[in-house]
């Protein structure tokens, strides 16, 4: 009896289990992985080229273009020394942009999620009409709204303030639409259970619904953060004081008819990518889940 059990145990260990066989990647999976790796490397080429350009003379980079064909002996840390010792108001621009981005992203996520929550979870008259208006706003380019908005800002005396950069975009139509689609997939029984337990409507949103929406929040934080960080046209119109300039405007001031500071422009542009990369890496595990969930919820 013991011999039979030992033979069965040896046979079981000799043969791979069906589950183990299923976990082995197929040829198609290997091909797919190689293709994705190649695509990732191709997408990183511009970033690597800019990084190499930060070690080169700025005028040489502008004259020859960003390239990997460089003389290793000509590479130096002069641009980094310039950035950290004699970059002028660069880090002030950096701090201004970081402050505006954080404030606008947090405000946009809060306000837009409130509006979307109302559209998805409550029934009220003219609900469909208001949501159609939100969809129509998505189709209007900002360039069409820019002039009347600028006139209104001047009439209200809000020009040259950070408030006017953040306030008009707190209720983002795209973000509202995305959150609404996500909230539609949340069972309304959660709300009823919270009301039975005596939780207020704000408590239901913050304590019951908001923890479920982490993927959607992460996805919209990345998208809105990228838009805010790279925003150039609207801050250029409303900001007039140099000490309030954002990073895109400040880097643009390095190019003048009287001289161009290409060294600071190149390394400053490279360092401006770091917050966006950090933002994506911090939330990337939620990003795909949030995008796909918001796309398929009806």
VOBA-1610 file (N, C-alpha, C; in pm, whole numbers, padded with zeros to 5 digits, always signed):
BEGIN
Unk+00083-00121+00000Unk+00000+00000+00000Unk+00087+00126+00000Unk+00187+00126+00087Unk+00276+00241+00093Unk+00353+00257-00037Unk+00392+00144-00099Unk+00464+00151-00227Unk+00377+00213-00335Unk+00250+00179-00335Unk+00159+00236-00436Unk+00144+00386-00416Unk+00132+00427-00288Unk+00120+00571-00261Unk+00245+00646-00302Unk+00363+00585-00278Unk+00488+00650-00318Unk+00498+00661-00469Unk+00455+00554-00540Unk+00458+00560-00686Unk+00365+00670-00738Unk+00247+00681-00678Unk+00153+00786-00721Unk+00210+00924-00693Unk+00277+00939-00578Unk+00335+01070-00544Unk+00446+01106-00641Unk+00530+01005-00675Unk+00638+01033-00770Unk+00583+01067-00908Unk+00478+00996-00949Unk+00417+01026-01079Unk+00357+01165-01080Unk+00296+01204-00969Unk+00236+01339-00962Unk+00341+01446-00968Unk+00456+01422-00901Unk+00561+01524-00905Unk+00633+01525-01037Unk+00635+01413-01107Unk+00704+01408-01235Unk+00625+01480-01342Unk+00493+01469-01336Unk+00409+01534-01438Unk+00374+01675-01392Unk+00386+01776-01479Unk+00341+01911-01439Unk+00190+01915-01422Unk+00147+01979-01320Unk+00004+01990-01295Unk-00062+02070-01406Unk-00193+02043-01430Unk-00263+02120-01534Unk-00258+02269-01507Unk-00268+02307-01380Unk-00263+02450-01349Unk-00129+02509-01386Unk-00018+02430-01361Unk+00115+02480-01394Unk+00131+02496-01545Unk+00074+02397-01620Unk+00084+02407-01764Unk+00010+02529-01817Unk-00101+02562-01754Unk-00179+02676-01800Unk-00109+02809-01771Unk-00024+02813-01668Unk+00041+02939-01634Unk+00161+02970-01722Unk+00208+02873-01798Unk+00321+02901-01886Unk+00279+02993-01999Unk+00354+03100-02024Unk+00315+03193-02131Unk+00324+03126-02268Unk+00227+03153-02350Unk+00225+03097-02485Unk+00315+03179-02576Unk+00330+03128-02700Unk+00412+03200-02798Unk+00351+03336-02830Unk+00218+03340-02838Unk+00152+03468-02864Unk+00177+03570-02755Unk+00180+03522-02629Unk+00207+03614-02518Unk+00349+03668-02525Unk+00445+03580-02563Unk+00583+03627-02577Unk+00594+03731-02688Unk+00530+03706-02801Unk+00534+03801-02912Unk+00471+03934-02872Unk+00359+03925-02802Unk+00293+04047-02755Unk+00383+04125-02659Unk+00448+04053-02568Unk+00538+04121-02474Unk+00654+04188-02543Unk+00711+04122-02644Unk+00823+04181-02717Unk+00778+04306-02792Unk+00660+04299-02856Unk+00609+04416-02929Unk+00584+04533-02835Unk+00527+04505-02717Unk+00502+04613-02621Unk+00633+04673-02571Unk+00734+04588-02551Unk+00864+04638-02508Unk+00927+04728-02614Unk+00917+04688-02740Unk+00970+04769-02849Unk+00897+04904-02857Unk+00765+04901-02844Unk+00688+05025-02848Unk+00724+05117-02731Unk+00747+05057-02613Unk+00786+05138-02497Unk+00922+05203-02520Unk+01017+05129-02577Unk+01149+05185-02604Unk+01141+05298-02708Unk+01058+05279-02810Unk+01042+05383-02912Unk+00983+05510-02851Unk+00884+05493-02763Unk+00823+05610-02699Unk+00919+05683-02606Unk+01020+05611-02555Unk+01116+05674-02464Unk+01231+05743-02537Unk+01243+05722-02668Unk+01354+05781-02743Unk+01357+05933-02732Unk+01244+06006-02751Unk+01252+06153-02735Unk+01296+06197-02597Unk+01248+06127-02493Unk+01286+06164-02356Unk+01434+06142-02334Unk+01486+06030-02384Unk+01629+06003-02369Unk+01713+06103-02447Unk+01664+06141-02567Unk+01737+06237-02649Unk+01744+06374-02580Unk+01634+06415-02518Unk+01635+06542-02445Unk+01730+06534-02326Unk+01730+06420-02259Unk+01821+06402-02145Unk+01967+06414-02190Unk+02001+06355-02303Unk+02137+06369-02356Unk+02164+06514-02391Unk+02064+06584-02443Unk+02082+06724-02480Unk+02110+06815-02362Unk+02071+06774-02241Unk+02099+06857-02124Unk+02247+06862-02090Unk+02326+06770-02144Unk+02471+06770-02120Unk+02547+06839-02233Unk+02477+06893-02332Unk+02541+06956-02446Unk+02524+07107-02442Unk+02603+07174-02523Unk+02588+07319-02538Unk+02455+07348-02606Unk+02379+07445-02550Unk+02246+07473-02601Unk+02245+07519-02745Unk+02339+07607-02782Unk+02343+07655-02920Unk+02373+07542-03018Unk+02458+07448-02974Unk+02490+07334-03060Unk+02368+07244-03081Unk+02289+07226-02975Unk+02168+07145-02986Unk+02068+07209-03080Unk+02051+07341-03069Unk+01955+07409-03156Unk+02002+07406-03301Unk+02131+07418-03321Unk+02184+07421-03458Unk+02178+07284-03524Unk+02211+07179-03450Unk+02217+07045-03509Unk+02093+06962-03480Unk+02013+07005-03383Unk+01897+06927-03344Unk+01932+06824-03237Unk+01829+06773-03171Unk+01850+06672-03068Unk+01886+06540-03136Unk+01999+06483-03099Unk+02049+06364-03166Unk+02134+06283-03069Unk+02145+06151-03097Unk+02232+06064-03019Unk+02374+06062-03074Unk+02392+06125-03190Unk+02525+06131-03252Unk+02601+06250-03193Unk+02660+06230-03078Unk+02728+06339-03008Unk+02870+06297-02974Unk+02952+06397-02955Unk+03090+06375-02912Unk+03091+06363-02760Unk+03127+06247-02709Unk+03125+06224-02565Unk+03217+06321-02490Unk+03321+06365-02558Unk+03411+06458-02493Unk+03352+06597-02474Unk+03248+06629-02550Unk+03186+06761-02539Unk+03078+06767-02432Unk+03041+06654-02374Unk+02937+06651-02272Unk+02991+06706-02140Unk+02907+06782-02072Unk+02948+06842-01945Unk+02826+06867-01858Unk+02853+06905-01733Unk+02746+06936-01637Unk+02722+07086-01624Unk+02766+07163-01723Unk+02753+07309-01714Unk+02607+07351-01706Unk+02520+07284-01780Unk+02378+07322-01777Unk+02316+07297-01641Unk+02356+07190-01574Unk+02304+07161-01441Unk+02356+07263-01340Unk+02480+07302-01354Unk+02535+07406-01266Unk+02460+07536-01287Unk+02431+07568-01414Unk+02354+07689-01444Unk+02216+07684-01382Unk+02150+07568-01390Unk+02014+07557-01339Unk+02008+07580-01188Unk+02103+07524-01114Unk+02096+07531-00969Unk+02171+07649-00909Unk+02243+07724-00990Unk+02318+07838-00935Unk+02280+07971-00997Unk+02242+07972-01124Unk+02217+08099-01191Unk+02100+08088-01288Unk+01989+08029-01240Unk+01872+08012-01326Unk+01769+08123-01310Unk+01799+08222-01226Unk+01706+08333-01208Unk+01576+08287-01144Unk+01462+08326-01203Unk+01333+08293-01141Unk+01278+08156-01182Unk+01363+08068-01234Unk+01312+07940-01283Unk+01238+07864-01175Unk+01297+07848-01058Unk+01233+07768-00953Unk+01111+07841-00896Unk+01105+07971-00910Unk+00982+08044-00873Unk+00870+08007-00971Unk+00902+08002-01100Unk+00803+07957-01199Unk+00761+07813-01170Unk+00857+07730-01135Unk+00828+07590-01106Unk+00731+07579-00987Unk+00758+07653-00881Unk+00673+07649-00763Unk+00533+07703-00794Unk+00526+07811-00873Unk+00395+07866-00911Unk+00312+07762-00986Unk+00374+07695-01081Unk+00304+07595-01160Unk+00260+07478-01075Unk+00347+07434-00984Unk+00313+07322-00897Unk+00195+07358-00807Unk+00196+07480-00752Unk+00087+07524-00666Unk-00045+07530-00743Unk-00042+07588-00862Unk-00163+07598-00943Unk-00214+07461-00984Unk-00124+07372-01021Unk-00166+07239-01065Unk-00232+07162-00953Unk-00171+07162-00835Unk-00229+07090-00722Unk-00366+07149-00686Unk-00374+07281-00678Unk-00501+07344-00643Unk-00610+07318-00745Unk-00574+07327-00874Unk-00675+07308-00977Unk-00718+07162-00988Unk-00626+07069-00974Unk-00662+06928-00982Unk-00754+06889-00867Unk-00718+06929-00745Unk-00800+06896-00629Unk-00938+06960-00643Unk-00943+07087-00681Unk-01071+07155-00697Unk-01155+07096-00809Unk-01093+07062-00920Unk-01167+07004-01033Unk-01224+06868-00999Unk-01144+06784-00932Unk-01194+06652-00894Unk-01310+06664-00797Unk-01301+06756-00702Unk-01407+06770-00602Unk-01535+06824-00664Unk-01526+06936-00737Unk-01646+06999-00794Unk-01707+06910-00902Unk-01626+06859-00993Unk-01678+06778-01103Unk-01739+06648-01052Unk-01680+06588-00950Unk-01739+06465-00895Unk-01872+06493-00826Unk-01885+06609-00761Unk-02013+06648-00702Unk-02121+06657-00809Unk-02090+06728-00917Unk-02187+06746-01024Unk-02223+06612-01087Unk-02123+06531-01116Unk-02148+06400-01177Unk-02227+06309-01083Unk-02201+06317-00954Unk-02275+06237-00856Unk-02423+06273-00858Unk-02452+06402-00871Unk-02592+06444-00879Unk-02660+06392-01004Unk-02589+06397-01118Unk-02647+06346-01242Unk-02671+06195-01237Unk-02583+06122-01171Unk-02591+05976-01173Unk-02684+05919-01067Unk-02690+05982-00950Unk-02758+05920-00836Unk-02891+05983-00799Unk-02923+06100-00850Unk-03047+06167-00811Unk-03136+06188-00933Unk-03264+06195-00906Unk-03362+06224-01010Unk-03423+06361-00982Unk-03420+06448-01082Unk-03479+06581-01068Unk-03525+06629-01205Unk-03612+06725-01205Unk-03665+06778-01330Unk-03554+06849-01409Unk-03564+06842-01541Unk-03467+06901-01636Unk-03329+06838-01623Unk-03321+06719-01561Unk-03191+06653-01546Unk-03129+06623-01682Unk-03210+06570-01774Unk-03159+06536-01906Unk-03115+06661-01981Unk-03191+06769-01968Unk-03156+06894-02036Unk-03022+06947-01989Unk-02999+06946-01858Unk-02873+06995-01805Unk-02756+06907-01847Unk-02780+06777-01853Unk-02670+06690-01896Unk-02639+06708-02044Unk-02740+06734-02125Unk-02716+06764-02267Unk-02633+06891-02280Unk-02657+06988-02194Unk-02579+07112-02196Unk-02433+07083-02162Unk-02410+06991-02068Unk-02273+06952-02036Unk-02206+06890-02158Unk-02278+06804-02230Unk-02223+06744-02350Unk-02194+06848-02457Unk-02280+06948-02468Unk-02258+07054-02567Unk-02134+07136-02533Unk-02111+07158-02405Unk-01991+07233-02365Unk-01864+07157-02407Unk-01870+07025-02407Unk-01754+06946-02449Unk-01719+06970-02595Unk-01816+07010-02674Unk-01792+07029-02818Unk-01743+07170-02852Unk-01743+07260-02755Unk-01704+07399-02782Unk-01555+07416-02754Unk-01474+07457-02850Unk-01331+07480-02825Unk-01311+07597-02729Unk-01207+07586-02649Unk-01179+07693-02553Unk-01148+07824-02623Unk-01092+07818-02743Unk-01059+07942-02816Unk-01182+08027-02842Unk-01300+07964-02854Unk-01423+08040-02874Unk-01469+08109-02746Unk-01436+08052-02632Unk-01477+08109-02504Unk-01374+08205-02447Unk-01257+08205-02504Unk-01145+08277-02446Unk-01169+08428-02441Unk-01214+08488-02550Unk-01232+08633-02555Unk-01341+08680-02460Unk-01463+08625-02463Unk-01563+08672-02365Unk-01522+08645-02221Unk-01453+08535-02197Unk-01407+08507-02061Unk-01302+08607-02017Unk-01215+08647-02108Unk-01112+08746-02076Unk-01176+08881-02044Unk-01277+08922-02121Unk-01347+09048-02095Unk-01415+09044-01959Unk-01479+08933-01928Unk-01545+08919-01799Unk-01446+08925-01683Unk-01329+08863-01702Unk-01226+08866-01599Unk-01180+09008-01572Unk-01159+09084-01676Unk-01116+09224-01659Unk-01224+09307-01591Unk-01350+09285-01628Unk-01459+09361-01567Unk-01474+09329-01419Unk-01441+09207-01381Unk-01452+09167-01240Unk-01327+09202-01159Unk-01224+09252-01226Unk-01101+09289-01157Unk-01020+09171-01107Unk-01031+09058-01175Unk-00960+08937-01132Unk-00836+08908-01214Unk-00802+08997-01308Unk-00684+08974-01390Unk-00558+08974-01305Unk-00457+08900-01349Unk-00328+08889-01282Unk-00341+08825-01144Unk-00435+08730-01131Unk-00449+08653-01008Unk-00455+08505-01043Unk-00416+08424-00947Unk-00423+08280-00969Unk-00567+08229-00963Unk-00654+08304-00896Unk-00794+08262-00885Unk-00858+08246-01022Unk-00829+08340-01111Unk-00893+08338-01242Unk-00839+08226-01330Unk-00724+08172-01297Unk-00672+08057-01372Unk-00742+07929-01331Unk-00775+07917-01202Unk-00833+07794-01150Unk-00985+07794-01161Unk-01049+07905-01125Unk-01194+07909-01108Unk-01274+07869-01232Unk-01242+07918-01353Unk-01328+07885-01467Unk-01328+07738-01508Unk-01234+07659-01457Unk-01219+07522-01504Unk-01246+07418-01396Unk-01306+07460-01284Unk-01333+07364-01177Unk-01440+07265-01219Unk-01542+07312-01291Unk-01647+07222-01342Unk-01611+07185-01485Unk-01526+07086-01500Unk-01480+07042-01631Unk-01582+06947-01693Unk-01627+06978-01815Unk-01730+06897-01880Unk-01682+06754-01903Unk-01559+06739-01947Unk-01505+06605-01972Unk-01498+06524-01843Unk-01451+06588-01736Unk-01440+06519-01608Unk-01578+06485-01551Unk-01674+06574-01567Unk-01811+06546-01522Unk-01867+06425-01596Unk-01850+06424-01727Unk-01902+06312-01807Unk-01836+06180-01764Unk-01705+06183-01743Unk-01635+06060-01704Unk-01683+06010-01569Unk-01693+06099-01472Unk-01737+06058-01338Unk-01882+06007-01340Unk-01966+06071-01419Unk-02105+06024-01428Unk-02110+05881-01478Unk-02035+05852-01583Unk-02033+05716-01635Unk-01983+05617-01529Unk-01888+05659-01450Unk-01836+05570-01345Unk-01939+05551-01234Unk-02004+05660-01192Unk-02101+05651-01083Unk-02222+05566-01121Unk-02256+05560-01249Unk-02369+05479-01291Unk-02348+05331-01264Unk-02223+05290-01251Unk-02194+05149-01222Unk-02196+05115-01074Unk-02218+05214-00989Unk-02224+05189-00844Unk-02369+05160-00805Unk-02396+05049-00738Unk-02535+05017-00699Unk-02594+05123-00606Unk-02715+05163-00636Unk-02780+05264-00553Unk-02822+05207-00417Unk-02815+05074-00403Unk-02845+05014-00272Unk-02747+05062-00166Unk-02625+05100-00208Unk-02527+05152-00113Unk-02579+05282-00051Unk-02638+05366-00135Unk-02693+05492-00085Unk-02808+05466+00010Unk-02897+05372-00026Unk-03012+05342+00059Unk-02966+05285+00193Unk-02865+05200+00190Unk-02814+05144+00316Unk-02756+05254+00404Unk-02686+05350+00344Unk-02632+05460+00422Unk-02741+05546+00483Unk-02847+05571+00407Unk-02958+05652+00460Unk-03029+05580+00574Unk-03044+05448+00562Unk-03107+05372+00669Unk-03025+05382+00797Unk-02893+05383+00783Unk-02805+05393+00901Unk-02792+05536+00952Unk-02860+05631+00889Unk-02859+05768+00936Unk-02742+05852+00888Unk-02674+05808+00783Unk-02562+05884+00730Unk-02617+05997+00642Unk-02558+06116+00654Unk-02602+06229+00573Unk-02563+06207+00427Unk-02618+06291+00339Unk-02589+06278+00196Unk-02440+06304+00168Unk-02383+06403+00235Unk-02240+06427+00220Unk-02159+06311+00277Unk-02207+06255+00389Unk-02139+06140+00446Unk-02143+06019+00355Unk-02255+05999+00287Unk-02264+05888+00191Unk-02162+05905+00080Unk-02148+06030+00031Unk-02054+06054-00079Unk-01910+06032-00033Unk-01874+06092+00080Unk-01734+06088+00122Unk-01695+05955+00187Unk-01787+05891+00257Unk-01752+05770+00333Unk-01784+05641+00259Unk-01884+05644+00170Unk-01924+05521+00102Unk-01889+05519-00046Unk-01914+05630-00114Unk-01896+05632-00260Unk-01753+05667-00298Unk-01697+05768-00234Unk-01564+05815-00273Unk-01456+05707-00264Unk-01453+05622-00160Unk-01350+05517-00158Unk-01360+05419-00276Unk-01479+05403-00333Unk-01494+05313-00446Unk-01439+05374-00574Unk-01431+05506-00579Unk-01396+05576-00703Unk-01248+05608-00713Unk-01163+05540-00637Unk-01020+05569-00644Unk-00962+05554-00785Unk-00998+05449-00861Unk-00945+05441-00999Unk-00986+05557-01086Unk-01112+05599-01074Unk-01159+05713-01155Unk-01090+05841-01112Unk-01074+05861-00983Unk-01006+05979-00933Unk-00861+05983-00982Unk-00793+05868-00979Unk-00655+05862-01024Unk-00644+05894-01172Unk-00734+05838-01253Unk-00730+05863-01397Unk-00752+06010-01428Unk-00850+06071-01364Unk-00877+06212-01389Unk-00770+06303-01327Unk-00706+06259-01218Unk-00597+06337-01161Unk-00481+06344-01259Unk-00451+06233-01326Unk-00341+06233-01423Unk-00375+06321-01542Unk-00494+06305-01599Unk-00530+06382-01719Unk-00540+06531-01689Unk-00608+06567-01580Unk-00620+06709-01545Unk-00487+06766-01501Unk-00405+06685-01433Unk-00275+06734-01392Unk-00186+06766-01511Unk-00189+06683-01613Unk-00110+06710-01733Unk-00159+06837-01804Unk-00291+06853-01812Unk-00345+06973-01877Unk-00308+07099-01800Unk-00320+07094-01668Unk-00288+07212-01586Unk-00140+07245-01592Unk-00056+07144-01584Unk+00088+07166-01582Unk+00136+07228-01713Unk+00078+07188-01824Unk+00121+07237-01956Unk+00038+07354-02006Unk-00054+07404-01924Unk-00142+07513-01968Unk-00059+07639-01998Unk-00076+07691-02117Unk+00005+07806-02159Unk-00079+07926-02200Unk-00181+07905-02283Unk-00251+08017-02345Unk-00328+08102-02245Unk-00410+08038-02161Unk-00492+08115-02068Unk-00408+08189-01963Unk-00311+08124-01898Unk-00225+08202-01807Unk-00149+08313-01877Unk-00112+08293-02002Unk-00043+08399-02076Unk-00131+08522-02093Unk-00262+08502-02108Unk-00354+08615-02128Unk-00381+08692-01999Unk-00392+08621-01886Unk-00440+08685-01764Unk-00329+08724-01667Unk-00211+08663-01678Unk-00102+08697-01587Unk-00015+08806-01647Unk+00019+08907-01567Unk+00097+09020-01615Unk+00225+09041-01533Unk+00228+08992-01410Unk+00344+09011-01325Unk+00444+08898-01349Unk+00571+08930-01378Unk+00671+08823-01404Unk+00687+08726-01289Unk+00672+08774-01164Unk+00689+08684-01051Unk+00575+08584-01037Unk+00464+08604-01110Unk+00352+08512-01106Unk+00349+08419-01227Unk+00445+08429-01315Unk+00445+08347-01436Unk+00451+08198-01400Unk+00386+08120-01483Unk+00398+07974-01471Unk+00518+07927-01552Unk+00549+07798-01539Unk+00669+07745-01604Unk+00664+07754-01757Unk+00553+07718-01823Unk+00551+07734-01970Unk+00573+07877-02016Unk+00514+07973-01946Unk+00534+08114-01983Unk+00677+08156-01955Unk+00729+08117-01839Unk+00865+08155-01803Unk+00968+08101-01901Unk+00954+07974-01941Unk+01047+07919-02039Unk+01037+07991-02172Unk+00918+08035-02207Unk+00901+08109-02332Unk+00971+08243-02329Unk+00984+08304-02210Unk+01051+08433-02199Unk+01202+08422-02220Unk+01255+08299-02219Unk+01399+08282-02241Unk+01437+08304-02388Unk+01337+08309-02476Unk+01361+08335-02618Unk+01318+08477-02648Unk+01412+08565-02672Unk+01385+08707-02696Unk+01460+08754-02819Unk+01419+08867-02878Unk+01494+08922-02992Unk+01636+08966-02957Unk+01665+08980-02827Unk+01795+09031-02785Unk+01891+08920-02743Unk+01843+08798-02737Unk+01929+08687-02698Unk+01847+08570-02649Unk+01898+08451-02670Unk+01827+08330-02633Unk+01912+08247-02537Unk+01849+08209-02427Unk+01918+08126-02327Unk+01880+07980-02352Unk+01942+07921-02453Unk+01906+07784-02491Unk+01946+07683-02385Unk+02057+07708-02315Unk+02102+07613-02213Unk+01996+07595-02104Unk+01948+07707-02050Unk+01845+07698-01946Unk+01714+07648-02003Unk+01684+07682-02126Unk+01559+07637-02188Unk+01555+07484-02200Unk+01665+07424-02243Unk+01667+07279-02264Unk+01659+07204-02131Unk+01746+07240-02037Unk+01745+07167-01911Unk+01621+07202-01828Unk+01571+07325-01842Unk+01447+07361-01773Unk+01328+07284-01827Unk+01323+07265-01959Unk+01215+07187-02019Unk+01223+07041-01974Unk+01345+06988-01962Unk+01359+06849-01917Unk+01310+06833-01773Unk+01349+06925-01685Unk+01306+06916-01546Unk+01156+06938-01531Unk+01095+07008-01626Unk+00950+07028-01619Unk+00873+06899-01644Unk+00940+06796-01699Unk+00874+06667-01720Unk+00865+06583-01594Unk+00949+06612-01496Unk+00959+06526-01378Unk+00827+06519-01299Unk+00759+06631-01269Unk+00633+06618-01193Unk+00528+06535-01264Unk+00518+06547-01397Unk+00419+06469-01470Unk+00452+06320-01463Unk+00581+06286-01472Unk+00621+06146-01460Unk+00592+06092-01321Unk+00620+06172-01219Unk+00591+06130-01082Unk+00441+06110-01063Unk+00361+06202-01118Unk+00216+06190-01106Unk+00166+06061-01170Unk+00217+06029-01289Unk+00173+05908-01356Unk+00218+05783-01282Unk+00343+05782-01238Unk+00394+05664-01167Unk+00320+05642-01035Unk+00277+05750-00972Unk+00208+05737-00844Unk+00069+05678-00861Unk+00003+05706-00975Unk-00134+05661-00993Unk-00152+05564-01108Unk-00043+05516-01168Unk-00057+05436-01288Unk-00128+05303-01262Unk-00118+05248-01140Unk-00185+05121-01114Unk-00337+05136-01113Unk-00388+05259-01092Unk-00531+05283-01099Unk-00574+05335-01236Unk-00478+05380-01316Unk-00511+05456-01437Unk-00591+05373-01537Unk-00539+05257-01576Unk-00605+05175-01676Unk-00740+05128-01625Unk-00746+05088-01499Unk-00874+05042-01441Unk-00978+05153-01444Unk-00936+05275-01409Unk-01031+05386-01409Unk-01078+05425-01547Unk-00986+05425-01645Unk-01024+05462-01781Unk-01120+05360-01840Unk-01091+05233-01826Unk-01176+05130-01884Unk-01312+05123-01814Unk-01312+05138-01683Unk-01440+05133-01610Unk-01529+05249-01648Unk-01470+05369-01660Unk-01548+05485-01698Unk-01597+05478-01840Unk-01531+05399-01923Unk-01568+05391-02064Unk-01684+05294-02087Unk-01694+05189-02004Unk-01794+05087-02032Unk-01918+05100-01946Unk-01913+05176-01838Unk-02033+05191-01757Unk-02136+05272-01835Unk-02261+05227-01834Unk-02364+05292-01913Unk-02456+05375-01835
//
